[in-house]
């Protein structure tokens, strides 16, 4: 197609990358609030009742600094360790 200015209109390159959205899933909760005492998320259904959203794992990590000699900064390193359940 040619425009009034004589330039040829081309389709934007990103338009060829468009695709329909994937199928969505309706979640059972309607709202999420943070309980001020426990600092945990509280999920509620559309009727306002608390619902269980399943369990989530926790993780903990430790880091230990190491030094090979007492008078040198460049020789410093560290160890890392993590656990997840």
Secondary structure, DSSP 8 states (H G I E B T S, - for coil): -B-TTS-B----GGGGG----------S-SEEEE-TTT--EEEE-TTS-EE-------EEEEEEEEES-TT-STTEEEEEEEEE-
